[in-house]
Amino acid sequence: MASNHTGNGRLDSWKYIAAYLGRDVRTVMRWEKEKALPVRRVPGGYRHAVFAYQQEIDAWLGQGNQETITQAAEPGIPAPGPAVRRYFFVAGRAVADRLNGMKPRERIVGAVFVLAVVTAQAYWMGRGAALLSAGLFIAYLFWIMARWKNDPAAVLPMCLLAIAVQCLHFTEEYLTGFQRQFPRLIGYEWSDARFVAFNMAWLAAFVLAALGVHRRVPLAYLVVLFLALAGGVGNGAGHLLLSATQGRYFPGAATAPLCLLAGVGLLTRLFGEPRARQALE
């Protein structure tokens, strides 16, 4: 099956059919046998591989079966109509699919990782790393709430390209004195050694995240989202904005468009349709 719910109103499992009707799976399975609920079998699939169309279920309800829903509801609670049912099904699925796909333990580990990194950055690089820390918080929100795709075939090549761009960007920054000019804007100071060590640490984290993507490790995608949002889009746009406001070349501006493009490309891969689904469709 390509998905649990498709754009043509198809519900691709007993669970989603039951959720659409607002009842449990056993109840809707009984309705299929006793009241001809329009449920179809997947050709060549397992015995319980089924699907149904929202339009056909709504039509079934319109044939006098709305009373069935009402009788199965809790006493005193009216059964929802088709429009209300469809709204809550779609809205609930958008949240549940994302949160249910990630274990609570993984979300906790991700939160601990973010807090540890933000604390280390503040200690190591001072307020000069504040924007990166904000970017990491935003990446975490995307990681736990947005519907990114755990699809190594699509994500990994662009991830490796984005890491290569970061290496090139870091080289330009170091050679042109970004580590001296940027901290001065906020009344701070970095040594060359500290700047190099900080960047090497993040580059190592990006490489490890790429390995995690290859192995489908969910936590790796938190780092990849940070690479795309902060290291790519935010970093690239920030350098261009600094050059514009300063009215001159600012260290790192030459490779900033590459960072921006790599970030956009990585986000496109993360939130686009998986290749496996495209092939099925």
C-alpha positions in Angstrom: 0.0 0.0 0.0 1.3 3.4 -0.9 0.0 5.2 2.1 -2.7 5.1 4.9 -4.6 7.9 3.3 -4.4 9.3 -0.2 -5.6 12.4 -1.9 -8.6 10.7 -3.5 -10.2 10.0 -0.1 -9.0 6.5 0.2 -8.6 5.0 3.6 -6.0 2.2 3.5 -6.5 0.2 6.6 -9.1 -0.9 9.2 -7.6 1.6 11.6 -8.2 4.6 9.3 -11.7 3.4 8.3 -12.5 3.2 12.0 -11.0 6.6 12.8 -13.0 8.1 10.0 -16.2 6.7 11.5 -15.1 7.5 15.0 -15.5 3.9 16.2 -13.2 1.0 17.1 -11.9 -1.5 14.5 -14.0 -4.4 15.8 -17.2 -2.3 15.4 -16.5 -1.4 11.8 -15.5 -4.9 10.9 -18.8 -6.1 12.3 -20.6 -3.4 10.2 -19.0 -4.7 7.1 -20.4 -8.1 7.7 -23.8 -7.2 9.0 -24.6 -3.9 7.4 -22.6 -4.0 4.1 -20.2 -1.2 5.1 -18.4 -0.5 1.7 -15.0 -2.0 2.4 -12.8 -3.4 -0.3 -10.1 -6.0 -0.3 -6.6 -5.3 -1.7 -6.1 -7.7 -4.7 -3.5 -10.2 -3.8 -3.0 -8.7 -0.4 -3.3 -10.3 3.0 -6.7 -11.3 4.4 -6.9 -8.1 6.5 -5.5 -5.8 3.8 -8.5 -3.5 3.1 -9.4 0.0 1.9 -12.4 2.1 1.6 -13.4 5.5 0.0 -14.7 8.3 2.1 -17.3 9.2 -0.5 -18.7 5.6 -0.5 -18.8 5.6 3.3 -20.7 8.9 3.3 -23.1 7.5 0.8 -23.6 4.4 3.0 -24.4 6.6 5.9 -26.9 8.5 3.7 -28.7 5.3 3.0 -30.1 5.2 6.5 -27.0 3.9 8.3 -26.4 7.2 10.2 -28.6 5.6 12.9 -26.0 2.8 13.2 -23.4 5.4 14.1 -25.7 7.1 16.5 -26.6 3.8 18.3 -22.9 2.9 18.6 -22.0 6.3 20.1 -21.8 7.0 23.8 -25.2 7.9 25.4 -26.0 11.6 25.1 -23.2 12.3 22.6 -24.5 13.0 19.0 -22.8 11.3 16.1 -20.8 13.7 13.9 -21.9 14.4 10.4 -19.7 13.7 7.3 -18.2 17.2 7.1 -17.3 17.3 10.8 -16.0 13.7 10.7 -13.8 14.4 7.7 -12.4 17.6 9.2 -11.4 15.9 12.5 -10.1 12.8 10.7 -7.8 14.8 8.5 -6.6 17.2 11.2 -6.1 14.4 13.7 -4.2 12.3 11.2 -1.8 15.1 10.5 -0.7 15.2 14.1 -1.0 11.5 15.0 0.9 10.3 12.0 3.9 12.4 12.9 3.8 11.9 16.7 2.9 8.2 16.5 5.7 7.6 14.1 8.3 8.7 16.8 8.6 7.1 20.2 8.3 9.3 23.3 11.8 8.1 24.2 13.2 9.5 20.9 11.6 12.9 21.5 13.0 13.0 25.0 16.5 12.0 23.7 16.2 14.7 21.1 15.2 17.3 23.6 18.2 16.4 25.9 20.5 16.6 22.8 19.2 20.1 22.0 19.7 21.3 25.5 23.1 19.8 25.8 24.3 21.4 22.5 22.8 24.8 23.3 24.5 24.8 26.7 27.8 23.7 25.2 27.6 26.3 22.4 26.9 29.1 24.9 29.8 28.1 27.0 32.2 27.6 24.1 31.2 30.4 21.7 29.3 32.8 23.9 26.4 34.9 22.5 27.9 34.6 19.0 26.2 31.2 18.8 22.8 32.4 19.9 21.4 32.3 16.3 22.6 28.7 15.8 21.0 27.7 19.1 17.7 29.3 18.0 18.1 27.4 14.7 18.5 24.1 16.7 15.3 24.8 18.7 13.4 25.4 15.4 14.9 22.2 13.9 13.7 20.3 16.9 10.2 21.6 16.5 10.2 20.6 12.8 11.6 17.2 13.8 8.8 16.3 16.2 5.9 18.1 14.4 6.5 18.2 10.7 6.1 15.2 8.4 9.6 14.7 7.2 10.5 11.6 5.1 12.8 8.9 6.5 13.9 8.1 3.0 17.7 7.6 2.7 17.6 7.2 -1.1 16.2 10.7 -1.5 17.8 12.5 1.5 21.3 11.1 1.8 22.8 12.4 -1.5 21.6 15.9 -0.9 22.8 15.7 2.7 26.3 14.7 1.6 26.3 17.6 -0.9 25.2 20.0 1.9 28.1 18.8 4.1 30.5 19.4 1.2 29.2 22.9 0.8 29.6 23.5 4.5 33.2 22.4 4.3 33.8 24.9 1.4 32.0 27.6 3.3 34.0 27.1 6.4 37.2 27.3 4.4 36.2 30.6 2.9 35.2 32.0 6.3 38.5 31.0 7.9 40.6 32.3 5.1 38.8 35.7 5.0 38.6 36.3 8.7 35.0 35.6 9.6 36.0 34.4 13.0 37.4 37.9 13.8 34.9 40.2 12.0 31.6 38.6 13.0 32.2 38.6 16.8 33.1 42.3 16.7 29.6 43.1 15.6 28.3 41.8 18.9 31.2 42.9 21.1 32.7 39.5 21.4 35.9 37.7 20.4 36.8 34.3 19.1 40.3 32.8 18.7 41.1 31.0 15.4 41.6 27.7 17.3 38.2 27.9 19.0 36.5 28.8 15.7 38.1 25.8 13.9 37.3 23.4 16.7 33.7 24.5 16.8 33.2 24.0 13.1 35.0 20.7 13.1 32.7 19.5 15.8 29.6 20.4 13.8 31.1 18.9 10.6 31.7 15.7 12.5 28.1 15.7 13.8 26.8 16.2 10.2 28.9 13.2 8.9 27.6 11.1 11.8 24.0 12.2 11.0 24.5 11.2 7.4 25.5 7.7 8.6 22.3 7.8 10.8 20.2 8.7 7.7 21.7 5.7 5.9 20.6 3.5 8.8 17.2 5.2 9.2 17.9 6.5 12.7 15.3 9.1 13.6 17.6 11.2 15.8 19.9 11.7 12.8 17.2 13.7 11.0 17.2 16.3 13.8 20.8 17.1 12.9 20.0 17.0 9.2 17.1 19.4 9.7 19.5 21.7 11.6 21.9 21.4 8.7 19.2 22.4 6.2 17.5 25.2 8.3 20.4 26.8 10.1 23.5 25.7 8.3 21.9 26.1 4.9 19.0 28.6 4.6 19.8 30.6 7.7 23.5 30.7 7.3 23.3 31.5 3.6 20.7 34.2 4.0 22.5 35.7 7.0 25.8 36.2 5.2 24.1 37.8 2.2 22.2 40.1 4.6 25.4 41.0 6.4 27.1 41.9 3.1 24.1 44.0 2.1 23.9 45.9 5.4 27.7 46.4 5.5 27.8 47.5 2.0 30.8 45.4 1.2 32.0 41.8 1.0 31.6 40.1 4.3 33.6 36.9 5.0 31.7 33.9 3.8 29.5 35.7 1.4 30.9 34.1 -1.8 29.8 30.6 -0.8 26.6 31.8 1.0 24.4 31.3 -2.1 25.6 27.7 -2.2 24.6 27.2 1.4 21.2 28.7 0.8 20.6 26.5 -2.3 21.9 23.3 -0.5 19.6 24.1 2.4 16.5 24.5 0.2 17.4 21.4 -1.7 17.8 19.3 1.5 14.4 20.6 2.8 12.8 19.7 -0.5 14.1 16.1 -0.2 13.1 15.9 3.4 9.5 17.1 2.8 8.9 15.8 -0.7 7.3 12.5 -1.6 9.5 9.4 -1.1 10.7 7.7 -4.2 9.0 4.5 -3.3 5.7 6.2 -3.1 6.3 8.1 -6.4 7.0 4.7 -8.1 3.7 3.2 -6.7 1.7 6.1 -7.8 
